[in-house]
Amino acid sequence: MPSYEFTCPTCGGFDRRHPMAEVPESVPCPRCRRQARRRISGGVLLRSGSAGTRLLDATARTAAEPSLVAAPPPRRSPRVTRNPLHRKLPRS
Ligand SMILES: [Zn+2]
């Protein structure tokens, strides 16, 4: 089901999914219940459970609940190239 953008005059934009045949021109705002008009855009075609929806859900989740970090990332050893041609490169 495609997702459509609506804009509330006081709260701003939000997305709502509707079947293509039943897209209303305005819907009540989920926050203040005023009529929010549909923004004309391409619409986003995403199947629920698809990689795209999972990515969007994970991104939205980390915005509100960032994942906790228990330790600093492991130190990396400096990269050493083994290509013999790189020995001729100038050293800084
Ligand atoms: Zn509103």
PDB file of the backbone (N, CA, C, O) and the ligand in Angstrom, with CONECT records:
HET     ZN  A 101       1
ATOM      1  N   MET A   1       0.851  -1.183   0.000  1.00  0.00           N
ATOM      2  CA  MET A   1       0.000   0.000   0.000  1.00  0.00           C
ATOM      3  C   MET A   1       0.892   1.240   0.000  1.00  0.00           C
ATOM      4  O   MET A   1       1.805   1.341   0.820  1.00  0.00           O
ATOM      5  N   PRO A   2       0.642   2.176  -0.902  1.00  0.00           N
ATOM      6  CA  PRO A   2       1.506   3.355  -0.946  1.00  0.00           C
ATOM      7  C   PRO A   2       1.277   4.292   0.227  1.00  0.00           C
ATOM      8  O   PRO A   2       0.193   4.345   0.809  1.00  0.00           O
ATOM      9  N   SER A   3       2.322   5.024   0.553  1.00  0.00           N
ATOM     10  CA  SER A   3       2.278   5.992   1.636  1.00  0.00           C
ATOM     11  C   SER A   3       2.134   7.382   1.026  1.00  0.00           C
ATOM     12  O   SER A   3       2.813   7.711   0.053  1.00  0.00           O
ATOM     13  N   TYR A   4       1.249   8.195   1.597  1.00  0.00           N
ATOM     14  CA  TYR A   4       1.021   9.542   1.094  1.00  0.00           C
ATOM     15  C   TYR A   4       1.334  10.555   2.186  1.00  0.00           C
ATOM     16  O   TYR A   4       1.162  10.302   3.379  1.00  0.00           O
ATOM     17  N   GLU A   5       1.801  11.711   1.729  1.00  0.00           N
ATOM     18  CA  GLU A   5       2.169  12.774   2.665  1.00  0.00           C
ATOM     19  C   GLU A   5       0.992  13.727   2.849  1.00  0.00           C
ATOM     20  O   GLU A   5       0.332  14.117   1.885  1.00  0.00           O
ATOM     21  N   PHE A   6       0.748  14.087   4.083  1.00  0.00           N
ATOM     22  CA  PHE A   6      -0.270  15.080   4.418  1.00  0.00           C
ATOM     23  C   PHE A   6       0.392  16.183   5.238  1.00  0.00           C
ATOM     24  O   PHE A   6       1.365  15.943   5.953  1.00  0.00           O
ATOM     25  N   THR A   7      -0.146  17.384   5.124  1.00  0.00           N
ATOM     26  CA  THR A   7       0.423  18.508   5.868  1.00  0.00           C
ATOM     27  C   THR A   7      -0.653  19.157   6.720  1.00  0.00           C
ATOM     28  O   THR A   7      -1.659  19.650   6.209  1.00  0.00           O
ATOM     29  N   CYS A   8      -0.429  19.148   8.015  1.00  0.00           N
ATOM     30  CA  CYS A   8      -1.323  19.832   8.948  1.00  0.00           C
ATOM     31  C   CYS A   8      -0.870  21.287   9.043  1.00  0.00           C
ATOM     32  O   CYS A   8       0.332  21.540   9.124  1.00  0.00           O
ATOM     33  N   PRO A   9      -1.798  22.260   9.037  1.00  0.00           N
ATOM     34  CA  PRO A   9      -1.388  23.669   9.100  1.00  0.00           C
ATOM     35  C   PRO A   9      -0.677  24.027  10.399  1.00  0.00           C
ATOM     36  O   PRO A   9       0.084  24.995  10.417  1.00  0.00           O
ATOM     37  N   THR A  10      -0.891  23.291  11.484  1.00  0.00           N
ATOM     38  CA  THR A  10      -0.223  23.634  12.741  1.00  0.00           C
ATOM     39  C   THR A  10       0.908  22.671  13.085  1.00  0.00           C
ATOM     40  O   THR A  10       1.939  23.106  13.599  1.00  0.00           O
ATOM     41  N   CYS A  11       0.745  21.374  12.815  1.00  0.00           N
ATOM     42  CA  CYS A  11       1.739  20.386  13.264  1.00  0.00           C
ATOM     43  C   CYS A  11       2.764  20.026  12.191  1.00  0.00           C
ATOM     44  O   CYS A  11       3.828  19.503  12.521  1.00  0.00           O
ATOM     45  N   GLY A  12       2.475  20.289  10.934  1.00  0.00           N
ATOM     46  CA  GLY A  12       3.436  19.932   9.898  1.00  0.00           C
ATOM     47  C   GLY A  12       3.056  18.643   9.196  1.00  0.00           C
ATOM     48  O   GLY A  12       1.897  18.227   9.211  1.00  0.00           O
ATOM     49  N   GLY A  13       4.049  18.016   8.581  1.00  0.00           N
ATOM     50  CA  GLY A  13       3.771  16.873   7.719  1.00  0.00           C
ATOM     51  C   GLY A  13       3.770  15.549   8.440  1.00  0.00           C
ATOM     52  O   GLY A  13       4.417  15.393   9.476  1.00  0.00           O
ATOM     53  N   PHE A  14       3.037  14.586   7.887  1.00  0.00           N
ATOM     54  CA  PHE A  14       3.053  13.208   8.365  1.00  0.00           C
ATOM     55  C   PHE A  14       2.669  12.304   7.205  1.00  0.00           C
ATOM     56  O   PHE A  14       2.117  12.768   6.207  1.00  0.00           O
ATOM     57  N   ASP A  15       2.952  11.046   7.329  1.00  0.00           N
ATOM     58  CA  ASP A  15       2.657  10.073   6.280  1.00  0.00           C
ATOM     59  C   ASP A  15       1.505   9.182   6.710  1.00  0.00           C
ATOM     60  O   ASP A  15       1.320   8.906   7.895  1.00  0.00           O
ATOM     61  N   ARG A  16       0.741   8.742   5.732  1.00  0.00           N
ATOM     62  CA  ARG A  16      -0.359   7.826   6.017  1.00  0.00           C
ATOM     63  C   ARG A  16      -0.496   6.900   4.827  1.00  0.00           C
ATOM     64  O   ARG A  16      -0.389   7.337   3.682  1.00  0.00           O
ATOM     65  N   ARG A  17      -0.731   5.632   5.086  1.00  0.00           N
ATOM     66  CA  ARG A  17      -0.882   4.657   4.004  1.00  0.00           C
ATOM     67  C   ARG A  17      -2.345   4.525   3.618  1.00  0.00           C
ATOM     68  O   ARG A  17      -3.234   4.442   4.466  1.00  0.00           O
ATOM     69  N   HIS A  18      -2.567   4.509   2.298  1.00  0.00           N
ATOM     70  CA  HIS A  18      -3.915   4.350   1.767  1.00  0.00           C
ATOM     71  C   HIS A  18      -3.843   3.510   0.512  1.00  0.00           C
ATOM     72  O   HIS A  18      -2.839   3.541  -0.201  1.00  0.00           O
ATOM     73  N   PRO A  19      -4.904   2.752   0.230  1.00  0.00           N
ATOM     74  CA  PRO A  19      -4.969   2.121  -1.090  1.00  0.00           C
ATOM     75  C   PRO A  19      -5.055   3.217  -2.155  1.00  0.00           C
ATOM     76  O   PRO A  19      -5.652   4.269  -1.925  1.00  0.00           O
ATOM     77  N   MET A  20      -4.459   2.965  -3.309  1.00  0.00           N
ATOM     78  CA  MET A  20      -4.404   3.996  -4.344  1.00  0.00           C
ATOM     79  C   MET A  20      -5.790   4.480  -4.752  1.00  0.00           C
ATOM     80  O   MET A  20      -5.967   5.653  -5.083  1.00  0.00           O
ATOM     81  N   ALA A  21      -6.780   3.576  -4.732  1.00  0.00           N
ATOM     82  CA  ALA A  21      -8.118   3.943  -5.191  1.00  0.00           C
ATOM     83  C   ALA A  21      -8.867   4.792  -4.175  1.00  0.00           C
ATOM     84  O   ALA A  21      -9.876   5.410  -4.514  1.00  0.00           O
ATOM     85  N   GLU A  22      -8.392   4.830  -2.940  1.00  0.00           N
ATOM     86  CA  GLU A  22      -9.155   5.507  -1.874  1.00  0.00           C
ATOM     87  C   GLU A  22      -8.342   6.589  -1.183  1.00  0.00           C
ATOM     88  O   GLU A  22      -8.452   6.757   0.032  1.00  0.00           O
ATOM     89  N   VAL A  23      -7.532   7.322  -1.928  1.00  0.00           N
ATOM     90  CA  VAL A  23      -6.717   8.351  -1.293  1.00  0.00           C
ATOM     91  C   VAL A  23      -7.564   9.591  -1.074  1.00  0.00           C
ATOM     92  O   VAL A  23      -8.025  10.189  -2.047  1.00  0.00           O
ATOM     93  N   PRO A  24      -7.787  10.004   0.177  1.00  0.00           N
ATOM     94  CA  PRO A  24      -8.571  11.213   0.412  1.00  0.00           C
ATOM     95  C   PRO A  24      -7.731  12.464   0.187  1.00  0.00           C
ATOM     96  O   PRO A  24      -6.503  12.421   0.256  1.00  0.00           O
ATOM     97  N   GLU A  25      -8.405  13.574  -0.083  1.00  0.00           N
ATOM     98  CA  GLU A  25      -7.696  14.846  -0.268  1.00  0.00           C
ATOM     99  C   GLU A  25      -7.250  15.419   1.065  1.00  0.00           C
ATOM    100  O   GLU A  25      -6.276  16.170   1.124  1.00  0.00           O
ATOM    101  N   SER A  26      -7.961  15.067   2.151  1.00  0.00           N
ATOM    102  CA  SER A  26      -7.546  15.531   3.468  1.00  0.00           C
ATOM    103  C   SER A  26      -7.950  14.483   4.501  1.00  0.00           C
ATOM    104  O   SER A  26      -8.937  13.768   4.330  1.00  0.00           O
ATOM    105  N   VAL A  27      -7.170  14.408   5.568  1.00  0.00           N
ATOM    106  CA  VAL A  27      -7.444  13.488   6.677  1.00  0.00           C
ATOM    107  C   VAL A  27      -7.278  14.272   7.969  1.00  0.00           C
ATOM    108  O   VAL A  27      -6.588  15.292   7.979  1.00  0.00           O
ATOM    109  N   PRO A  28      -7.903  13.815   9.077  1.00  0.00           N
ATOM    110  CA  PRO A  28      -7.666  14.503  10.346  1.00  0.00           C
ATOM    111  C   PRO A  28      -6.231  14.285  10.821  1.00  0.00           C
ATOM    112  O   PRO A  28      -5.700  13.178  10.729  1.00  0.00           O
ATOM    113  N   CYS A  29      -5.616  15.338  11.325  1.00  0.00           N
ATOM    114  CA  CYS A  29      -4.248  15.261  11.838  1.00  0.00           C
ATOM    115  C   CYS A  29      -4.222  14.324  13.053  1.00  0.00           C
ATOM    116  O   CYS A  29      -5.097  14.419  13.913  1.00  0.00           O
ATOM    117  N   PRO A  30      -3.234  13.421  13.140  1.00  0.00           N
ATOM    118  CA  PRO A  30      -3.194  12.506  14.279  1.00  0.00           C
ATOM    119  C   PRO A  30      -2.934  13.210  15.616  1.00  0.00           C
ATOM    120  O   PRO A  30      -3.227  12.647  16.670  1.00  0.00           O
ATOM    121  N   ARG A  31      -2.388  14.432  15.589  1.00  0.00           N
ATOM    122  CA  ARG A  31      -2.082  15.128  16.843  1.00  0.00           C
ATOM    123  C   ARG A  31      -3.192  16.081  17.249  1.00  0.00           C
ATOM    124  O   ARG A  31      -3.665  16.025  18.384  1.00  0.00           O
ATOM    125  N   CYS A  32      -3.623  16.968  16.330  1.00  0.00           N
ATOM    126  CA  CYS A  32      -4.559  18.021  16.746  1.00  0.00           C
ATOM    127  C   CYS A  32      -5.947  17.848  16.139  1.00  0.00           C
ATOM    128  O   CYS A  32      -6.854  18.614  16.466  1.00  0.00           O
ATOM    129  N   ARG A  33      -6.134  16.864  15.267  1.00  0.00           N
ATOM    130  CA  ARG A  33      -7.442  16.556  14.671  1.00  0.00           C
ATOM    131  C   ARG A  33      -7.927  17.600  13.676  1.00  0.00           C
ATOM    132  O   ARG A  33      -9.057  17.497  13.198  1.00  0.00           O
ATOM    133  N   ARG A  34      -7.103  18.617  13.340  1.00  0.00           N
ATOM    134  CA  ARG A  34      -7.507  19.540  12.270  1.00  0.00           C
ATOM    135  C   ARG A  34      -7.338  18.822  10.944  1.00  0.00           C
ATOM    136  O   ARG A  34      -6.619  17.827  10.854  1.00  0.00           O
ATOM    137  N   GLN A  35      -8.003  19.331   9.913  1.00  0.00           N
ATOM    138  CA  GLN A  35      -7.903  18.702   8.600  1.00  0.00           C
ATOM    139  C   GLN A  35      -6.523  18.978   8.002  1.00  0.00           C
ATOM    140  O   GLN A  35      -6.098  20.128   7.897  1.00  0.00           O
ATOM    141  N   ALA A  36      -5.840  17.917   7.617  1.00  0.00           N
ATOM    142  CA  ALA A  36      -4.526  18.033   6.986  1.00  0.00           C
ATOM    143  C   ALA A  36      -4.678  17.688   5.516  1.00  0.00           C
ATOM    144  O   ALA A  36      -5.198  16.628   5.167  1.00  0.00           O
ATOM    145  N   ARG A  37      -4.223  18.584   4.661  1.00  0.00           N
ATOM    146  CA  ARG A  37      -4.360  18.379   3.217  1.00  0.00           C
ATOM    147  C   ARG A  37      -3.247  17.485   2.702  1.00  0.00           C
ATOM    148  O   ARG A  37      -2.134  17.468   3.228  1.00  0.00           O
ATOM    149  N   ARG A  38      -3.582  16.745   1.658  1.00  0.00           N
ATOM    150  CA  ARG A  38      -2.606  15.851   1.052  1.00  0.00           C
ATOM    151  C   ARG A  38      -1.590  16.656   0.263  1.00  0.00           C
ATOM    152  O   ARG A  38      -1.949  17.574  -0.474  1.00  0.00           O
ATOM    153  N   ARG A  39      -0.323  16.309   0.421  1.00  0.00           N
ATOM    154  CA  ARG A  39       0.719  16.929  -0.388  1.00  0.00           C
ATOM    155  C   ARG A  39       0.867  16.104  -1.652  1.00  0.00           C
ATOM    156  O   ARG A  39       0.846  14.874  -1.619  1.00  0.00           O
ATOM    157  N   ILE A  40       1.014  16.797  -2.752  1.00  0.00           N
ATOM    158  CA  ILE A  40       1.168  16.086  -4.015  1.00  0.00           C
ATOM    159  C   ILE A  40       2.626  15.662  -4.138  1.00  0.00           C
ATOM    160  O   ILE A  40       3.531  16.489  -4.251  1.00  0.00           O
ATOM    161  N   SER A  41       2.823  14.347  -4.110  1.00  0.00           N
ATOM    162  CA  SER A  41       4.176  13.812  -4.272  1.00  0.00           C
ATOM    163  C   SER A  41       4.044  12.464  -4.955  1.00  0.00           C
ATOM    164  O   SER A  41       2.937  12.007  -5.242  1.00  0.00           O
ATOM    165  N   GLY A  42       5.147  11.850  -5.205  1.00  0.00           N
ATOM    166  CA  GLY A  42       5.155  10.586  -5.943  1.00  0.00           C
ATOM    167  C   GLY A  42       4.577   9.438  -5.169  1.00  0.00           C
ATOM    168  O   GLY A  42       4.128   8.459  -5.765  1.00  0.00           O
ATOM    169  N   GLY A  43       4.575   9.529  -3.843  1.00  0.00           N
ATOM    170  CA  GLY A  43       4.133   8.380  -3.062  1.00  0.00           C
ATOM    171  C   GLY A  43       5.245   7.353  -2.999  1.00  0.00           C
ATOM    172  O   GLY A  43       6.061   7.259  -3.916  1.00  0.00           O
ATOM    173  N   VAL A  44       5.280   6.599  -1.944  1.00  0.00           N
ATOM    174  CA  VAL A  44       6.345   5.614  -1.751  1.00  0.00           C
ATOM    175  C   VAL A  44       5.721   4.230  -1.770  1.00  0.00           C
ATOM    176  O   VAL A  44       4.854   3.924  -0.952  1.00  0.00           O
ATOM    177  N   LEU A  45       6.151   3.408  -2.685  1.00  0.00           N
ATOM    178  CA  LEU A  45       5.624   2.053  -2.772  1.00  0.00           C
ATOM    179  C   LEU A  45       6.523   1.122  -1.977  1.00  0.00           C
ATOM    180  O   LEU A  45       7.633   0.807  -2.405  1.00  0.00           O
ATOM    181  N   LEU A  46       6.050   0.689  -0.836  1.00  0.00           N
ATOM    182  CA  LEU A  46       6.824  -0.234  -0.010  1.00  0.00           C
ATOM    183  C   LEU A  46       5.891  -1.324   0.488  1.00  0.00           C
ATOM    184  O   LEU A  46       4.803  -1.046   0.991  1.00  0.00           O
ATOM    185  N   ARG A  47       6.327  -2.558   0.341  1.00  0.00           N
ATOM    186  CA  ARG A  47       5.564  -3.652   0.933  1.00  0.00           C
ATOM    187  C   ARG A  47       5.983  -3.766   2.385  1.00  0.00           C
ATOM    188  O   ARG A  47       7.160  -3.609   2.709  1.00  0.00           O
ATOM    189  N   SER A  48       5.035  -4.036   3.256  1.00  0.00           N
ATOM    190  CA  SER A  48       5.413  -4.196   4.662  1.00  0.00           C
ATOM    191  C   SER A  48       6.270  -5.446   4.792  1.00  0.00           C
ATOM    192  O   SER A  48       5.970  -6.479   4.192  1.00  0.00           O
ATOM    193  N   GLY A  49       7.329  -5.350   5.571  1.00  0.00           N
ATOM    194  CA  GLY A  49       8.258  -6.462   5.740  1.00  0.00           C
ATOM    195  C   GLY A  49       9.374  -6.455   4.715  1.00  0.00           C
ATOM    196  O   GLY A  49      10.288  -7.275   4.803  1.00  0.00           O
ATOM    197  N   SER A  50       9.327  -5.541   3.733  1.00  0.00           N
ATOM    198  CA  SER A  50      10.390  -5.505   2.736  1.00  0.00           C
ATOM    199  C   SER A  50      11.643  -4.872   3.352  1.00  0.00           C
ATOM    200  O   SER A  50      11.590  -4.288   4.435  1.00  0.00           O
ATOM    201  N   ALA A  51      12.751  -4.997   2.654  1.00  0.00           N
ATOM    202  CA  ALA A  51      14.003  -4.422   3.158  1.00  0.00           C
ATOM    203  C   ALA A  51      13.860  -2.919   3.333  1.00  0.00           C
ATOM    204  O   ALA A  51      14.399  -2.352   4.283  1.00  0.00           O
ATOM    205  N   GLY A  52      13.136  -2.265   2.423  1.00  0.00           N
ATOM    206  CA  GLY A  52      12.942  -0.819   2.516  1.00  0.00           C
ATOM    207  C   GLY A  52      12.175  -0.421   3.760  1.00  0.00           C
ATOM    208  O   GLY A  52      12.562   0.518   4.454  1.00  0.00           O
ATOM    209  N   THR A  53      11.097  -1.121   4.049  1.00  0.00           N
ATOM    210  CA  THR A  53      10.317  -0.787   5.259  1.00  0.00           C
ATOM    211  C   THR A  53      11.113  -1.097   6.511  1.00  0.00           C
ATOM    212  O   THR A  53      11.073  -0.336   7.477  1.00  0.00           O
ATOM    213  N   ARG A  54      11.850  -2.229   6.504  1.00  0.00           N
ATOM    214  CA  ARG A  54      12.642  -2.556   7.693  1.00  0.00           C
ATOM    215  C   ARG A  54      13.693  -1.475   7.947  1.00  0.00           C
ATOM    216  O   ARG A  54      13.936  -1.094   9.092  1.00  0.00           O
ATOM    217  N   LEU A  55      14.317  -0.979   6.864  1.00  0.00           N
ATOM    218  CA  LEU A  55      15.322   0.077   7.017  1.00  0.00           C
ATOM    219  C   LEU A  55      14.683   1.347   7.564  1.00  0.00           C
ATOM    220  O   LEU A  55      15.225   1.976   8.472  1.00  0.00           O
ATOM    221  N   LEU A  56      13.524   1.727   7.009  1.00  0.00           N
ATOM    222  CA  LEU A  56      12.856   2.947   7.479  1.00  0.00           C
ATOM    223  C   LEU A  56      12.442   2.802   8.939  1.00  0.00           C
ATOM    224  O   LEU A  56      12.587   3.737   9.726  1.00  0.00           O
ATOM    225  N   ASP A  57      11.921   1.617   9.303  1.00  0.00           N
ATOM    226  CA  ASP A  57      11.517   1.401  10.694  1.00  0.00           C
ATOM    227  C   ASP A  57      12.722   1.467  11.629  1.00  0.00           C
ATOM    228  O   ASP A  57      12.654   2.092  12.688  1.00  0.00           O
ATOM    229  N   ALA A  58      13.833   0.818  11.239  1.00  0.00           N
ATOM    230  CA  ALA A  58      15.031   0.825  12.081  1.00  0.00           C
ATOM    231  C   ALA A  58      15.577   2.240  12.214  1.00  0.00           C
ATOM    232  O   ALA A  58      16.037   2.630  13.287  1.00  0.00           O
ATOM    233  N   THR A  59      15.529   3.015  11.123  1.00  0.00           N
ATOM    234  CA  THR A  59      16.017   4.393  11.171  1.00  0.00           C
ATOM    235  C   THR A  59      15.150   5.231  12.094  1.00  0.00           C
ATOM    236  O   THR A  59      15.668   6.010  12.895  1.00  0.00           O
ATOM    237  N   ALA A  60      13.841   5.079  11.991  1.00  0.00           N
ATOM    238  CA  ALA A  60      12.942   5.840  12.860  1.00  0.00           C
ATOM    239  C   ALA A  60      13.141   5.433  14.317  1.00  0.00           C
ATOM    240  O   ALA A  60      13.077   6.273  15.214  1.00  0.00           O
ATOM    241  N   ARG A  61      13.384   4.137  14.552  1.00  0.00           N
ATOM    242  CA  ARG A  61      13.564   3.660  15.923  1.00  0.00           C
ATOM    243  C   ARG A  61      14.844   4.242  16.533  1.00  0.00           C
ATOM    244  O   ARG A  61      14.840   4.644  17.697  1.00  0.00           O
ATOM    245  N   THR A  62      15.941   4.291  15.765  1.00  0.00           N
ATOM    246  CA  THR A  62      17.190   4.795  16.333  1.00  0.00           C
ATOM    247  C   THR A  62      17.121   6.294  16.595  1.00  0.00           C
ATOM    248  O   THR A  62      17.876   6.812  17.417  1.00  0.00           O
ATOM    249  N   ALA A  63      16.220   7.001  15.902  1.00  0.00           N
ATOM    250  CA  ALA A  63      16.090   8.439  16.162  1.00  0.00           C
ATOM    251  C   ALA A  63      15.556   8.663  17.570  1.00  0.00           C
ATOM    252  O   ALA A  63      15.959   9.613  18.241  1.00  0.00           O
ATOM    253  N   ALA A  64      14.651   7.798  18.024  1.00  0.00           N
ATOM    254  CA  ALA A  64      14.064   7.957  19.356  1.00  0.00           C
ATOM    255  C   ALA A  64      14.835   7.183  20.415  1.00  0.00           C
ATOM    256  O   ALA A  64      14.960   7.639  21.552  1.00  0.00           O
ATOM    257  N   GLU A  65      15.350   6.016  20.048  1.00  0.00           N
ATOM    258  CA  GLU A  65      16.062   5.165  21.003  1.00  0.00           C
ATOM    259  C   GLU A  65      17.411   4.771  20.417  1.00  0.00           C
ATOM    260  O   GLU A  65      17.535   3.680  19.861  1.00  0.00           O
ATOM    261  N   PRO A  66      18.421   5.624  20.524  1.00  0.00           N
ATOM    262  CA  PRO A  66      19.710   5.253  19.954  1.00  0.00           C
ATOM    263  C   PRO A  66      20.266   4.001  20.622  1.00  0.00           C
ATOM    264  O   PRO A  66      20.083   3.800  21.823  1.00  0.00           O
ATOM    265  N   SER A  67      20.938   3.168  19.852  1.00  0.00           N
ATOM    266  CA  SER A  67      21.486   1.945  20.426  1.00  0.00           C
ATOM    267  C   SER A  67      22.606   2.299  21.400  1.00  0.00           C
ATOM    268  O   SER A  67      23.375   3.230  21.161  1.00  0.00           O
ATOM    269  N   LEU A  68      22.692   1.548  22.499  1.00  0.00           N
ATOM    270  CA  LEU A  68      23.680   1.834  23.533  1.00  0.00           C
ATOM    271  C   LEU A  68      25.037   1.292  23.121  1.00  0.00           C
ATOM    272  O   LEU A  68      25.132   0.238  22.492  1.00  0.00           O
ATOM    273  N   VAL A  69      26.085   2.018  23.481  1.00  0.00           N
ATOM    274  CA  VAL A  69      27.442   1.588  23.209  1.00  0.00           C
ATOM    275  C   VAL A  69      28.083   1.239  24.545  1.00  0.00           C
ATOM    276  O   VAL A  69      28.149   2.077  25.444  1.00  0.00           O
ATOM    277  N   ALA A  70      28.554   0.001  24.674  1.00  0.00           N
ATOM    278  CA  ALA A  70      29.134  -0.458  25.934  1.00  0.00           C
ATOM    279  C   ALA A  70      30.632  -0.194  25.989  1.00  0.00           C
ATOM    280  O   ALA A  70      31.192  -0.030  27.073  1.00  0.00           O
ATOM    281  N   ALA A  71      31.280  -0.151  24.844  1.00  0.00           N
ATOM    282  CA  ALA A  71      32.735   0.007  24.825  1.00  0.00           C
ATOM    283  C   ALA A  71      33.133   0.731  23.541  1.00  0.00           C
ATOM    284  O   ALA A  71      32.393   0.710  22.559  1.00  0.00           O
ATOM    285  N   PRO A  72      34.304   1.370  23.550  1.00  0.00           N
ATOM    286  CA  PRO A  72      34.758   2.009  22.303  1.00  0.00           C
ATOM    287  C   PRO A  72      35.030   0.943  21.241  1.00  0.00           C
ATOM    288  O   PRO A  72      35.287  -0.214  21.574  1.00  0.00           O
ATOM    289  N   PRO A  73      34.977   1.324  19.980  1.00  0.00           N
ATOM    290  CA  PRO A  73      35.227   0.337  18.925  1.00  0.00           C
ATOM    291  C   PRO A  73      36.653  -0.204  19.030  1.00  0.00           C
ATOM    292  O   PRO A  73      37.543   0.509  19.493  1.00  0.00           O
ATOM    293  N   PRO A  74      36.887  -1.450  18.609  1.00  0.00           N
ATOM    294  CA  PRO A  74      38.235  -2.019  18.706  1.00  0.00           C
ATOM    295  C   PRO A  74      39.228  -1.245  17.849  1.00  0.00           C
ATOM    296  O   PRO A  74      38.895  -0.756  16.769  1.00  0.00           O
ATOM    297  N   ARG A  75      40.462  -1.143  18.359  1.00  0.00           N
ATOM    298  CA  ARG A  75      41.498  -0.430  17.610  1.00  0.00           C
ATOM    299  C   ARG A  75      41.903  -1.239  16.399  1.00  0.00           C
ATOM    300  O   ARG A  75      42.052  -2.460  16.456  1.00  0.00           O
ATOM    301  N   ARG A  76      42.073  -0.532  15.317  1.00  0.00           N
ATOM    302  CA  ARG A  76      42.522  -1.215  14.107  1.00  0.00           C
ATOM    303  C   ARG A  76      44.027  -1.039  13.987  1.00  0.00           C
ATOM    304  O   ARG A  76      44.572   0.023  14.290  1.00  0.00           O
ATOM    305  N   SER A  77      44.679  -2.089  13.544  1.00  0.00           N
ATOM    306  CA  SER A  77      46.107  -1.956  13.270  1.00  0.00           C
ATOM    307  C   SER A  77      46.256  -1.139  11.984  1.00  0.00           C
ATOM    308  O   SER A  77      45.408  -1.231  11.096  1.00  0.00           O
ATOM    309  N   PRO A  78      47.328  -0.338  11.874  1.00  0.00           N
ATOM    310  CA  PRO A  78      47.492   0.445  10.657  1.00  0.00           C
ATOM    311  C   PRO A  78      47.592  -0.468   9.437  1.00  0.00           C
ATOM    312  O   PRO A  78      48.229  -1.521   9.480  1.00  0.00           O
ATOM    313  N   ARG A  79      46.962  -0.049   8.371  1.00  0.00           N
ATOM    314  CA  ARG A  79      46.951  -0.895   7.177  1.00  0.00           C
ATOM    315  C   ARG A  79      48.348  -0.934   6.570  1.00  0.00           C
ATOM    316  O   ARG A  79      48.977   0.100   6.344  1.00  0.00           O
ATOM    317  N   VAL A  80      48.809  -2.137   6.316  1.00  0.00           N
ATOM    318  CA  VAL A  80      50.103  -2.334   5.675  1.00  0.00           C
ATOM    319  C   VAL A  80      49.856  -2.988   4.327  1.00  0.00           C
ATOM    320  O   VAL A  80      49.262  -4.063   4.243  1.00  0.00           O
ATOM    321  N   THR A  81      50.307  -2.346   3.304  1.00  0.00           N
ATOM    322  CA  THR A  81      50.141  -2.926   1.978  1.00  0.00           C
ATOM    323  C   THR A  81      51.279  -3.913   1.702  1.00  0.00           C
ATOM    324  O   THR A  81      52.414  -3.705   2.129  1.00  0.00           O
ATOM    325  N   ARG A  82      50.961  -4.961   0.998  1.00  0.00           N
ATOM    326  CA  ARG A  82      51.976  -5.953   0.649  1.00  0.00           C
ATOM    327  C   ARG A  82      52.294  -5.916  -0.847  1.00  0.00           C
ATOM    328  O   ARG A  82      53.062  -6.740  -1.343  1.00  0.00           O
ATOM    329  N   ASN A  83      51.707  -4.969  -1.552  1.00  0.00           N
ATOM    330  CA  ASN A  83      51.982  -4.853  -2.978  1.00  0.00           C
ATOM    331  C   ASN A  83      53.384  -4.278  -3.165  1.00  0.00           C
ATOM    332  O   ASN A  83      53.649  -3.176  -2.683  1.00  0.00           O
ATOM    333  N   PRO A  84      54.312  -4.996  -3.860  1.00  0.00           N
ATOM    334  CA  PRO A  84      55.688  -4.505  -4.027  1.00  0.00           C
ATOM    335  C   PRO A  84      55.766  -3.173  -4.770  1.00  0.00           C
ATOM    336  O   PRO A  84      56.719  -2.419  -4.571  1.00  0.00           O
ATOM    337  N   LEU A  85      54.803  -2.871  -5.606  1.00  0.00           N
ATOM    338  CA  LEU A  85      54.852  -1.598  -6.338  1.00  0.00           C
ATOM    339  C   LEU A  85      54.665  -0.409  -5.404  1.00  0.00           C
ATOM    340  O   LEU A  85      55.122   0.694  -5.705  1.00  0.00           O
ATOM    341  N   HIS A  86      54.013  -0.618  -4.301  1.00  0.00           N
ATOM    342  CA  HIS A  86      53.774   0.490  -3.366  1.00  0.00           C
ATOM    343  C   HIS A  86      55.064   0.940  -2.675  1.00  0.00           C
ATOM    344  O   HIS A  86      55.091   2.031  -2.105  1.00  0.00           O
ATOM    345  N   ARG A  87      56.143   0.127  -2.705  1.00  0.00           N
ATOM    346  CA  ARG A  87      57.409   0.538  -2.075  1.00  0.00           C
ATOM    347  C   ARG A  87      58.003   1.743  -2.800  1.00  0.00           C
ATOM    348  O   ARG A  87      58.754   2.516  -2.206  1.00  0.00           O
ATOM    349  N   LYS A  88      57.666   1.907  -4.088  1.00  0.00           N
ATOM    350  CA  LYS A  88      58.234   3.003  -4.865  1.00  0.00           C
ATOM    351  C   LYS A  88      57.508   4.316  -4.641  1.00  0.00           C
ATOM    352  O   LYS A  88      57.972   5.369  -5.079  1.00  0.00           O
ATOM    353  N   LEU A  89      56.367   4.260  -3.958  1.00  0.00           N
ATOM    354  CA  LEU A  89      55.597   5.487  -3.736  1.00  0.00           C
ATOM    355  C   LEU A  89      56.337   6.385  -2.737  1.00  0.00           C
ATOM    356  O   LEU A  89      57.003   5.880  -1.833  1.00  0.00           O
ATOM    357  N   PRO A  90      56.227   7.711  -2.891  1.00  0.00           N
ATOM    358  CA  PRO A  90      56.902   8.618  -1.944  1.00  0.00           C
ATOM    359  C   PRO A  90      56.297   8.471  -0.542  1.00  0.00           C
ATOM    360  O   PRO A  90      55.097   8.248  -0.380  1.00  0.00           O
ATOM    361  N   ARG A  91      57.155   8.600   0.446  1.00  0.00           N
ATOM    362  CA  ARG A  91      56.719   8.509   1.850  1.00  0.00           C
ATOM    363  C   ARG A  91      56.502   9.913   2.386  1.00  0.00           C
ATOM    364  O   ARG A  91      57.200  10.853   2.004  1.00  0.00           O
ATOM    365  N   SER A  92      55.559  10.039   3.248  1.00  0.00           N
ATOM    366  CA  SER A  92      55.321  11.369   3.817  1.00  0.00           C
ATOM    367  C   SER A  92      55.959  11.444   5.188  1.00  0.00           C
ATOM    368  O   SER A  92      55.879  12.480   5.850  1.00  0.00           O
TER     369      SER A  92
HETATM  370 ZN    ZN A 101      -2.128  18.939  13.553  1.00  0.00          ZN2+
END
